Amino acid sequence: MIRNTGARYAPLLARPVTRRPQQWFHSTPDTKSTVGVQNTIASSAVKPAAKPQNPGAYLKDFTPSELMSYFCIGMATLNKPILNMCIKAFPYVPMWMIKTFVYKIYCGGETIEEVKATGERLATQRGINNMMISLTIEACDGNDNVDPEYIVKETARSVHEILVPHTAKMIETTGKDINSIPPGYVALKPTGFAHDAANVLRYYNTTKKAEFEDLVAKASTVVAAISEANAKLHQQYPDRVAPFVVAVVDAEKHELQEGVYELQRRLYQQYNPLNSPAQVVGTLQMYLSESAELLAKEEKLAKQGNYRLGLKLVRGAYIHSEKQRDTIIHATKEDTDANYNQGISYCIDQIMSQSAKDKNTATIGHLVVASHNGDSLKLASQKLFGDEASRNNIYKANVVLGQLLGMADNITYSLTKNYGVDNVIKYVPWGPPLETKEYLLRRMEENGDAVRSDNGFPLVKAVCREAWRRVFA
C-alpha cells in the first residue's frame, strides 16, 4: 500500500497492475515485461509489424563504433563488483576514454549541429520522431565554470535551431497525422541558470530573493522563445491540440526542490493559460513519499490560479545523494512503483477526459511518462490505446513516453518499429564532455540495475551476435 495517498488520486487504477520485483529505480524491463507491453499494444488495434527475431534486434541500428561501446558497457556491467569498481573509477577516467566509449551512447553531441544530426538519425533509422534535449551543464555542487548567460543563450538557440525545424520537418515529411508527432522538448536545469545555484534555490524566499528572481527571468527567456515558436507553428498547423515545443523544468535534489517548485509555478502561471496547450512541464519525483500530496497541491493551485499543469513524472534520480533518503523516500520499491503508476493513471485520465469540443480545458494538460519500467509503460499504453474511444481521443497527443538516450533501447525499438507507436521520445543530453561527466556518473549510479538487466553478459552476447551477422550474413 502507498502511505497517505489513497484519497489523493481519483479515480485510482481501474484494474491493478501486476508488479514483479525489480532491483532499482528506472530498471529496464526484462523480456517478459517487454512482451507484456507488446501484447497490450498489439491487442489495442495498433497495427503490428514483424516481431524481432532476437532480443538484440535493436542493435542493428547502431554503427560499428557504437557496437564496440555497447560491448564495453556490457563488460563493465557483468556483475555488481565490476559495476561498483567502474563507478568508483569513473571520476578518474581520462576524458578521451569517456568520449570514445561512453559519451556517444548516452549523449547527443557537443554542438547544436551534432544534436541536429542525432535527431535526424533517431527519426530516420529508429522511428523516434522527437526528443527532449538538455544542455547538461550543472552548478549544483559548486561548478561555476560556465556563465549562466551562455547556458540561457545556447538553450534558447537550441529551441530555434534544433527543435522547431525538426518538429516541423517531422510533421511535413512523415505522412502521419498532425497530432501523432510528439512535441520537441527542451530541459531547463535550474542549477545551470545561476551562480551559487544550490544556495539560490535553497534560500529562494529569504537571503537569495534577488538572485532567484534573476534565475526565474533567465528561465522565462527560454520559455518566451518557446511560446513564440508555438504561436507561429500554430498558425501553420491550427488543427494540432498538443504544443509543438515544450519547456521541461528538471528536478534537483530534495533539499533544493522548494525553489524548483516555485520556479515551475511562476512559469505555469505565465505560459500555461487555460484553453491553450501546456507549454511548460514541471517534474515530480514519485519516489518521494510526499509526491502524491504534492501532485494534489499543484492541481489545486492551478485551479485557483486559472492556469494549466504540464507534468513529467519520474521515479527519481538522486537516491544515492539524498541526505535524508531514509525519511523522504518511499520505504519500498513496491510503494514507489504503485505511487508512480497511480500518478500516471490519474494524469492520463484527466487529459483523456476532454472531448474534441473542450479545447484544452483540463487542469492537467500534458504528461511525460518518463520511465524504463515495463509495467508503467504497459499501463500507459492500456489507457491510450486500450479501446476505440481512447484511440480516437485527440488529446492522447498530450501524453508522451520518454526514455533516456542509450537506455531501454530494446523496448523503444519494440514500441516504434514493431507496433508503430508514435508518442515516444528520447532524452538527449548534449554539451561538452567535461560538463556532462556528472550526468554520466549519475546514470551509472542511479541506473546501475537498469543497465545490468538490459546489458551485462546478455548485451555482450547480443553485440557479438550482431557483429557476426554483419560479417557473415
Secondary structure per residue as TSV (DSSP state, phi and psi in degrees):
chain	resnum	aa	ss	phi	psi
A	1	M	-	360.0	152.0
A	2	I	-	-92.0	133.9
A	3	R	T	-75.3	126.1
A	4	N	T	58.9	30.8
A	5	T	-	-123.0	-9.4
A	6	G	T	-58.5	-39.8
A	7	A	T	-80.0	-9.1
A	8	R	T	-82.4	-30.6
A	9	Y	S	-102.4	127.5
A	10	A	S	-145.3	120.4
A	11	P	S	-83.1	162.9
A	12	L	-	-78.9	-177.6
A	13	L	-	-57.2	136.8
A	14	A	S	-64.6	-32.8
A	15	R	S	-146.5	149.0
A	16	P	-	-68.3	149.5
A	17	V	-	-97.0	126.2
A	18	T	-	-69.4	123.4
A	19	R	-	-108.2	139.2
A	20	R	-	-111.0	150.8
A	21	P	-	-60.2	134.2
A	22	Q	-	-129.5	158.8
A	23	Q	S	-83.1	-30.9
A	24	W	S	-162.4	172.4
A	25	F	T	-64.5	146.7
A	26	H	T	64.8	25.1
A	27	S	-	-69.6	135.5
A	28	T	-	-75.6	137.3
A	29	P	-	-62.7	145.7
A	30	D	-	-83.4	-176.1
A	31	T	H	-58.6	-41.5
A	32	K	H	-61.7	-46.0
A	33	S	H	-67.8	-38.0
A	34	T	H	-61.4	-41.7
A	35	V	H	-61.2	-36.4
A	36	G	H	-59.4	-42.8
A	37	V	H	-64.0	-43.8
A	38	Q	H	-61.0	-44.6
A	39	N	H	-65.4	-38.4
A	40	T	H	-59.6	-47.5
A	41	I	H	-70.2	-40.7
A	42	A	H	-62.1	-35.1
A	43	S	T	-81.7	-2.3
A	44	S	T	-105.5	22.9
A	45	A	T	69.9	20.5
A	46	V	-	-87.3	120.0
A	47	K	-	-62.3	119.6
A	48	P	-	-84.7	149.4
A	49	A	-	-98.9	-170.8
A	50	A	-	-64.9	140.6
A	51	K	-	-74.6	149.6
A	52	P	-	-64.7	144.9
A	53	Q	S	-79.6	-18.5
A	54	N	S	-151.0	156.1
A	55	P	T	-65.2	-12.6
A	56	G	T	-99.2	18.8
A	57	A	G	-60.1	-30.7
A	58	Y	G	-62.7	-20.2
A	59	L	G	-70.0	-16.1
A	60	K	G	-65.8	-16.7
A	61	D	G	-84.1	-2.4
A	62	F	S	-105.1	152.8
A	63	T	-	-75.8	165.2
A	64	P	H	-56.7	-40.8
A	65	S	H	-67.1	-34.9
A	66	E	H	-69.2	-37.2
A	67	L	H	-60.6	-40.3
A	68	M	H	-62.0	-39.6
A	69	S	H	-64.2	-42.5
A	70	Y	H	-63.2	-37.1
A	71	F	H	-61.0	-44.0
A	72	C	H	-63.9	-40.1
A	73	I	H	-64.5	-40.5
A	74	G	H	-60.3	-43.3
A	75	M	H	-66.1	-35.8
A	76	A	H	-72.3	-15.9
A	77	T	T	-118.1	26.5
A	78	L	S	-62.6	-37.3
A	79	N	S	-156.2	172.7
A	80	K	H	-62.3	-44.6
A	81	P	H	-60.1	-41.6
A	82	I	H	-65.2	-43.6
A	83	L	H	-61.7	-45.5
A	84	N	H	-62.2	-37.8
A	85	M	H	-63.9	-41.5
A	86	C	H	-65.4	-39.4
A	87	I	H	-62.8	-43.6
A	88	K	H	-66.7	-34.5
A	89	A	H	-82.2	-19.4
A	90	F	G	-55.3	-44.1
A	91	P	G	-59.7	-19.7
A	92	Y	G	-103.5	1.1
A	93	V	S	-72.5	133.2
A	94	P	-	-59.3	147.0
A	95	M	H	-62.3	-32.8
A	96	W	H	-65.6	-31.7
A	97	M	H	-72.7	-40.9
A	98	I	H	-62.1	-44.4
A	99	K	I	-66.0	-35.1
A	100	T	I	-75.1	-42.0
A	101	F	I	-109.7	-17.8
A	102	V	I	-122.9	-48.2
A	103	Y	I	-54.7	-46.2
A	104	K	H	-71.0	-16.7
A	105	I	H	-80.6	-40.9
A	106	Y	H	-103.8	-8.7
A	107	C	-	-126.2	151.9
A	108	G	-	-88.8	-8.2
A	109	G	-	143.0	172.0
A	110	E	S	-93.5	-24.0
A	111	T	S	-126.1	166.8
A	112	I	H	-61.0	-39.9
A	113	E	H	-63.0	-38.7
A	114	E	H	-68.0	-37.0
A	115	V	H	-68.0	-38.2
A	116	K	H	-59.5	-41.9
A	117	A	H	-65.8	-36.8
A	118	T	H	-63.0	-44.4
A	119	G	H	-61.6	-40.5
A	120	E	H	-64.6	-41.4
A	121	R	H	-68.7	-41.1
A	122	L	H	-56.6	-39.7
A	123	A	H	-74.8	-49.5
A	124	T	H	-77.9	-33.4
A	125	Q	H	-99.8	-26.4
A	126	R	H	-121.8	-1.6
A	127	G	-	71.0	20.4
A	128	I	-	-102.4	105.9
A	129	N	-	-85.2	-5.8
A	130	N	E	-157.9	178.2
A	131	M	E	-152.4	164.5
A	132	M	E	-110.9	109.1
A	133	I	E	-94.6	146.9
A	134	S	E	-143.6	114.9
A	135	L	E	-72.9	98.6
A	136	T	-	-88.9	77.2
A	137	I	-	-125.0	120.0
A	138	E	-	-121.2	152.5
A	139	A	-	-129.2	24.5
A	140	C	T	-60.1	-37.7
A	141	D	T	-108.7	33.0
A	142	G	S	94.7	10.0
A	143	N	-	-80.4	99.0
A	144	D	-	-111.2	33.4
A	145	N	-	-70.2	-25.9
A	146	V	S	-117.2	135.3
A	147	D	-	-67.0	127.0
A	148	P	H	-55.0	-31.9
A	149	E	H	-62.3	-36.0
A	150	Y	H	-65.1	-42.9
A	151	I	H	-62.8	-43.1
A	152	V	H	-60.7	-47.7
A	153	K	H	-61.4	-46.4
A	154	E	H	-69.1	-36.7
A	155	T	H	-65.5	-45.3
A	156	A	H	-63.3	-38.5
A	157	R	H	-65.6	-34.4
A	158	S	H	-66.5	-29.7
A	159	V	I	-64.4	-50.6
A	160	H	I	-71.3	-37.0
A	161	E	I	-97.7	-17.4
A	162	I	I	-113.3	-64.4
A	163	L	I	-70.0	-44.4
A	164	V	H	-63.6	-53.5
A	165	P	H	-65.4	-34.7
A	166	H	H	-66.0	-45.9
A	167	T	H	-62.9	-44.2
A	168	A	H	-62.1	-39.6
A	169	K	H	-64.5	-41.2
A	170	M	H	-63.2	-39.8
A	171	I	H	-63.7	-41.0
A	172	E	H	-80.1	-30.7
A	173	T	H	-109.1	-16.7
A	174	T	S	-81.9	-19.3
A	175	G	-	75.9	11.4
A	176	K	-	-92.6	163.9
A	177	D	-	-58.6	148.1
A	178	I	T	-56.7	-30.8
A	179	N	T	-95.3	7.2
A	180	S	T	-92.1	-15.7
A	181	I	S	-86.2	121.2
A	182	P	-	-63.3	154.5
A	183	P	-	-65.7	164.1
A	184	G	E	-92.6	142.6
A	185	Y	E	-121.7	145.2
A	186	V	E	-124.4	126.0
A	187	A	E	-82.6	134.3
A	188	L	E	-106.7	115.0
A	189	K	-	-94.7	104.3
A	190	P	G	-54.1	-34.2
A	191	T	G	-74.0	-4.3
A	192	G	G	-94.3	-5.5
A	193	F	S	-103.3	12.0
A	194	A	S	-159.2	149.1
A	195	H	T	-73.8	147.9
A	196	D	T	52.1	45.7
A	197	A	H	-61.6	-37.2
A	198	A	H	-59.2	-45.0
A	199	N	H	-72.0	-31.8
A	200	V	H	-61.3	-43.2
A	201	L	H	-74.9	-35.4
A	202	R	H	-68.7	-38.1
A	203	Y	T	-117.1	40.1
A	204	Y	T	-61.1	-28.8
A	205	N	T	-110.9	14.2
A	206	T	T	-129.2	-97.4
A	207	T	T	-82.8	-10.1
A	208	K	T	-118.7	30.9
A	209	K	H	-59.9	-46.8
A	210	A	H	-64.2	-43.4
A	211	E	H	-65.4	-36.9
A	212	F	H	-66.4	-40.1
A	213	E	H	-61.1	-36.2
A	214	D	H	-67.5	-39.0
A	215	L	H	-61.2	-44.3
A	216	V	H	-61.0	-41.2
A	217	A	H	-64.2	-39.5
A	218	K	H	-64.7	-45.2
A	219	A	H	-62.5	-39.1
A	220	S	H	-64.7	-31.1
A	221	T	H	-59.7	-42.6
A	222	V	H	-68.5	-45.0
A	223	V	H	-66.2	-32.8
A	224	A	H	-61.8	-38.4
A	225	A	H	-64.4	-38.0
A	226	I	H	-66.5	-44.4
A	227	S	H	-60.7	-42.0
A	228	E	H	-62.5	-42.6
A	229	A	H	-65.0	-41.6
A	230	N	H	-62.6	-40.2
A	231	A	H	-62.5	-42.9
A	232	K	H	-67.4	-43.0
A	233	L	H	-68.2	-32.9
A	234	H	H	-65.4	-31.8
A	235	Q	H	-65.1	-34.6
A	236	Q	H	-77.4	-34.7
A	237	Y	-	-130.5	72.7
A	238	P	T	-69.0	-14.7
A	239	D	T	-84.5	-1.6
A	240	R	-	-80.7	133.7
A	241	V	-	-100.0	-16.2
A	242	A	S	-96.1	156.7
A	243	P	-	-67.2	162.2
A	244	F	S	-88.9	-38.7
A	245	V	E	-134.3	141.9
A	246	V	E	-132.9	139.3
A	247	A	E	-92.3	132.6
A	248	V	E	-119.9	118.3
A	249	V	E	-83.6	115.1
A	250	D	-	-74.0	154.9
A	251	A	-	-80.7	159.7
A	252	E	-	-125.7	-173.1
A	253	K	-	-61.5	153.6
A	254	H	G	-56.1	-38.8
A	255	E	G	-65.5	-16.6
A	256	L	G	-103.1	-3.8
A	257	Q	H	-69.5	-29.3
A	258	E	H	-60.4	-39.1
A	259	G	H	-66.8	-38.0
A	260	V	H	-65.8	-43.0
A	261	Y	H	-60.4	-39.8
A	262	E	H	-65.0	-40.0
A	263	L	H	-59.7	-47.0
A	264	Q	H	-58.3	-45.2
A	265	R	H	-64.4	-38.9
A	266	R	H	-60.4	-43.9
A	267	L	H	-71.4	-37.9
A	268	Y	H	-55.5	-50.6
A	269	Q	H	-59.4	-36.5
A	270	Q	H	-85.1	-33.3
A	271	Y	H	-121.9	-1.6
A	272	N	-	-118.8	63.3
A	273	P	B	-70.5	160.9
A	274	L	T	-61.3	152.0
A	275	N	T	67.5	20.2
A	276	S	S	-137.7	153.6
A	277	P	-	-59.6	142.9
A	278	A	-	-71.4	125.2
A	279	Q	-	-101.2	-12.3
A	280	V	E	-122.6	130.7
A	281	V	E	-119.3	130.8
A	282	G	E	-104.6	161.0
A	283	T	E	-107.1	132.5
A	284	L	E	-115.8	129.9
A	285	Q	E	-95.8	107.3
A	286	M	T	-79.1	-5.0
A	287	Y	T	-77.3	-11.5
A	288	L	B	-75.3	133.1
A	289	S	T	-65.8	-18.9
A	290	E	T	-90.1	-0.8
A	291	S	H	-66.7	-35.2
A	292	A	H	-64.2	-45.4
A	293	E	H	-63.7	-36.4
A	294	L	H	-66.2	-40.9
A	295	L	H	-60.6	-43.6
A	296	A	H	-62.7	-40.0
A	297	K	H	-64.3	-43.5
A	298	E	H	-63.4	-39.8
A	299	E	H	-65.6	-40.6
A	300	K	H	-63.2	-44.8
A	301	L	H	-63.4	-37.9
A	302	A	H	-64.9	-41.2
A	303	K	H	-65.1	-41.0
A	304	Q	H	-67.4	-34.5
A	305	G	H	-92.9	0.6
A	306	N	T	57.6	46.4
A	307	Y	B	-134.4	173.5
A	308	R	-	-109.1	155.2
A	309	L	E	-102.3	139.5
A	310	G	E	-118.4	134.6
A	311	L	E	-131.8	139.6
A	312	K	E	-114.2	116.4
A	313	L	E	-98.8	122.1
A	314	V	E	-121.4	159.5
A	315	R	-	-72.8	-48.0
A	316	G	-	147.5	149.6
A	317	A	S	-128.4	11.1
A	318	Y	-	-126.1	25.6
A	319	I	T	-61.9	-34.4
A	320	H	T	-72.7	-27.4
A	321	S	T	-102.5	-4.5
A	322	E	-	-72.0	124.3
A	323	K	T	-71.8	-29.5
A	324	Q	T	-114.5	37.3
A	325	R	H	-62.1	-24.2
A	326	D	H	-70.5	-19.6
A	327	T	H	-113.4	-21.7
A	328	I	H	-103.4	-11.7
A	329	I	B	-110.2	146.7
A	330	H	-	-50.8	146.1
A	331	A	S	-66.4	-31.1
A	332	T	S	-132.5	159.4
A	333	K	H	-62.8	-36.8
A	334	E	H	-64.6	-37.6
A	335	D	H	-62.9	-42.5
A	336	T	H	-62.9	-44.8
A	337	D	H	-60.1	-45.9
A	338	A	H	-64.4	-41.6
A	339	N	H	-62.4	-43.9
A	340	Y	H	-62.4	-47.9
A	341	N	H	-65.2	-37.8
A	342	Q	H	-66.2	-37.4
A	343	G	H	-64.0	-48.8
A	344	I	H	-68.7	-33.8
A	345	S	H	-62.3	-46.7
A	346	Y	H	-62.7	-45.7
A	347	C	H	-63.6	-43.7
A	348	I	H	-63.4	-41.4
A	349	D	H	-58.5	-42.0
A	350	Q	H	-65.6	-43.2
A	351	I	H	-65.6	-43.1
A	352	M	H	-80.1	-5.9
A	353	S	T	-74.4	-11.4
A	354	Q	-	-80.0	148.7
A	355	S	-	-103.8	170.6
A	356	A	G	-58.8	-29.4
A	357	K	G	-82.0	-8.6
A	358	D	G	-74.4	-26.4
A	359	K	-	59.0	57.9
A	360	N	S	57.9	58.5
A	361	T	-	-104.1	-16.7
A	362	A	S	-64.8	141.3
A	363	T	S	-60.7	-46.0
A	364	I	E	-86.1	111.7
A	365	G	E	-105.6	-16.5
A	366	H	E	-155.4	144.4
A	367	L	E	-142.1	131.5
A	368	V	E	-109.1	115.6
A	369	V	E	-86.5	92.6
A	370	A	E	-91.5	96.9
A	371	S	-	-157.0	148.2
A	372	H	-	-108.9	9.4
A	373	N	-	-89.3	122.8
A	374	G	H	-60.9	-39.3
A	375	D	H	-65.7	-39.9
A	376	S	H	-66.9	-41.4
A	377	L	H	-68.1	-34.2
A	378	K	H	-63.3	-45.8
A	379	L	H	-60.4	-47.1
A	380	A	H	-61.0	-41.5
A	381	S	H	-64.8	-38.8
A	382	Q	H	-58.4	-43.5
A	383	K	H	-74.0	-28.6
A	384	L	H	-88.8	-31.0
A	385	F	H	-127.3	8.3
A	386	G	S	-71.9	-22.2
A	387	D	S	-148.8	171.9
A	388	E	H	-63.6	-38.8
A	389	A	H	-61.3	-41.1
A	390	S	H	-66.9	-44.1
A	391	R	H	-63.5	-29.6
A	392	N	T	-91.4	-1.6
A	393	N	-	-81.4	115.1
A	394	I	G	-67.7	-21.3
A	395	Y	G	-76.9	-5.6
A	396	K	G	-65.4	-13.6
A	397	A	G	-64.2	-15.9
A	398	N	G	-93.6	14.9
A	399	V	E	-123.4	123.3
A	400	V	E	-128.8	140.6
A	401	L	E	-98.3	129.2
A	402	G	E	-129.0	139.9
A	403	Q	E	-133.3	158.4
A	404	L	E	-72.0	142.4
A	405	L	T	-58.0	130.1
A	406	G	T	89.3	-1.7
A	407	M	S	-131.7	150.8
A	408	A	S	56.3	29.9
A	409	D	H	-65.4	-27.7
A	410	N	H	-65.4	-43.8
A	411	I	H	-76.0	-34.2
A	412	T	H	-61.2	-43.0
A	413	Y	H	-59.2	-46.2
A	414	S	I	-63.8	-42.7
A	415	L	I	-63.7	-45.5
A	416	T	I	-84.6	-43.1
A	417	K	I	-86.5	-39.1
A	418	N	I	-90.3	-28.8
A	419	Y	S	-125.9	7.3
A	420	G	-	62.4	27.8
A	421	V	-	-75.9	129.5
A	422	D	-	-96.2	-26.5
A	423	N	-	-85.2	54.8
A	424	V	E	-126.2	134.1
A	425	I	E	-131.4	165.3
A	426	K	E	-116.9	139.6
A	427	Y	E	-81.2	117.6
A	428	V	E	-118.0	94.3
A	429	P	E	-72.5	149.5
A	430	W	E	-149.4	164.8
A	431	G	S	133.8	-178.2
A	432	P	-	-60.3	135.5
A	433	P	H	-53.5	-36.9
A	434	L	H	-61.8	-39.8
A	435	E	H	-79.0	-23.1
A	436	T	H	-91.1	0.4
A	437	K	H	-61.6	-38.3
A	438	E	H	-63.4	-40.2
A	439	Y	H	-61.2	-46.3
A	440	L	H	-64.0	-40.0
A	441	L	H	-63.7	-40.5
A	442	R	H	-64.5	-35.7
A	443	R	H	-62.2	-39.7
A	444	M	H	-68.5	-42.5
A	445	E	H	-69.1	-49.1
A	446	E	H	-84.0	-24.0
A	447	N	T	-118.8	25.6
A	448	G	H	-56.1	-43.0
A	449	D	H	-74.3	-29.6
A	450	A	H	-64.2	-42.0
A	451	V	H	-61.6	-45.6
A	452	R	H	-67.2	-38.4
A	453	S	H	-68.6	-25.7
A	454	D	H	-100.2	-14.2
A	455	N	S	-128.9	-122.4
A	456	G	H	57.3	-144.2
A	457	F	H	-63.3	-37.2
A	458	P	H	-58.2	-37.9
A	459	L	H	-69.5	-41.5
A	460	V	H	-56.7	-46.7
A	461	K	H	-63.3	-42.0
A	462	A	H	-65.2	-40.3
A	463	V	H	-64.4	-43.8
A	464	C	H	-62.6	-39.9
A	465	R	H	-64.1	-41.9
A	466	E	H	-68.4	-40.3
A	467	A	H	-62.6	-41.7
A	468	W	H	-61.7	-41.6
A	469	R	H	-62.4	-40.8
A	470	R	H	-67.6	-35.3
A	471	V	H	-77.9	-39.4
A	472	F	H	-111.8	-6.8
A	473	A	-	-69.3	360.0
